[in-house]
Amino acid sequence: TKKKIDLRKYPGGEIVEKGLKDISRGIFKSIEALALLIAAPRLNEFGFNINEKKFKNPNILLYEKLGKKYGNEAHFQYNALMARVNKFCNSY
């Protein structure tokens, strides 16, 4: 049996955990799921098996979604979110 890993013990793990849950439920347009679709090539190297071809240009969809939520802060939020996912990858 495969041991369940607590993703939250890694920086950015809360984003990865929520994104994976959303993707497993067929919710591909949540902020966390879109972040994972962008980072899928790197996350898949660790065995996460994320189908990044589910959406074309998930980065644009994510930025639009952040724009609706944060307005002028969208760019900052996008960079901060992707930095957290990158920290997860670096520490996993």
C-alpha positions in Angstrom: 0.0 0.0 0.0 1.1 3.5 -0.7 1.7 5.7 2.3 -0.2 8.9 2.3 2.1 11.9 2.5 1.2 15.0 4.5 1.7 17.6 1.8 1.0 20.5 4.3 4.4 19.9 5.9 6.0 21.4 2.9 6.0 25.2 2.0 3.1 25.7 -0.4 1.7 22.3 0.5 -1.7 23.7 1.3 -2.0 24.9 -2.3 -0.9 21.6 -3.8 -3.2 19.6 -1.5 -6.3 21.8 -2.4 -5.4 21.8 -6.1 -5.0 18.0 -6.2 -8.4 17.6 -4.4 -10.0 19.9 -6.9 -8.5 18.2 -9.9 -9.6 14.7 -8.5 -13.1 16.1 -8.3 -13.1 17.4 -11.8 -12.7 21.1 -10.7 -10.0 22.4 -13.0 -10.7 26.1 -12.8 -10.0 26.7 -9.1 -7.1 29.0 -8.3 -5.2 26.1 -6.8 -6.0 23.6 -9.6 -4.9 26.1 -12.3 -1.6 26.7 -10.4 -1.0 23.0 -10.4 -1.8 22.7 -14.1 0.9 25.4 -14.7 3.4 23.5 -12.6 2.4 20.1 -13.8 5.5 19.2 -15.7 7.6 19.7 -12.6 5.1 18.2 -10.2 4.8 15.1 -12.5 8.5 14.5 -12.0 7.6 13.7 -8.4 4.8 11.3 -9.5 1.7 13.5 -9.1 0.3 12.6 -12.5 -1.4 15.9 -13.3 -2.8 16.2 -16.9 -1.6 19.6 -17.8 -3.2 19.4 -21.2 -6.6 19.6 -19.6 -6.7 23.4 -20.4 -4.9 25.5 -22.9 -3.1 28.4 -21.3 -3.9 27.8 -17.6 -1.7 30.7 -16.8 -4.0 33.1 -18.6 -7.1 31.5 -16.9 -5.4 31.8 -13.5 -4.4 35.5 -14.1 -8.0 36.3 -15.2 -9.4 34.6 -12.1 -7.0 36.4 -9.8 -7.9 39.7 -11.6 -11.5 39.2 -10.8 -10.7 38.4 -7.2 -7.9 40.9 -6.5 -8.1 43.6 -9.1 -4.9 45.5 -9.4 -3.2 43.1 -7.1 -3.6 40.2 -9.5 0.0 40.3 -10.7 1.4 40.3 -7.2 -1.0 37.4 -6.2 -0.1 35.4 -9.3 3.6 35.7 -8.5 3.2 34.9 -4.8 1.0 31.9 -5.6 3.5 30.5 -8.2 6.4 31.2 -5.8 4.7 29.1 -3.1 4.2 26.2 -5.6 7.8 26.5 -6.6 8.9 26.4 -3.0 6.9 23.2 -2.6 8.7 21.7 -5.6 12.1 22.7 -4.2 11.4 21.2 -0.8 9.4 18.0 -1.8 
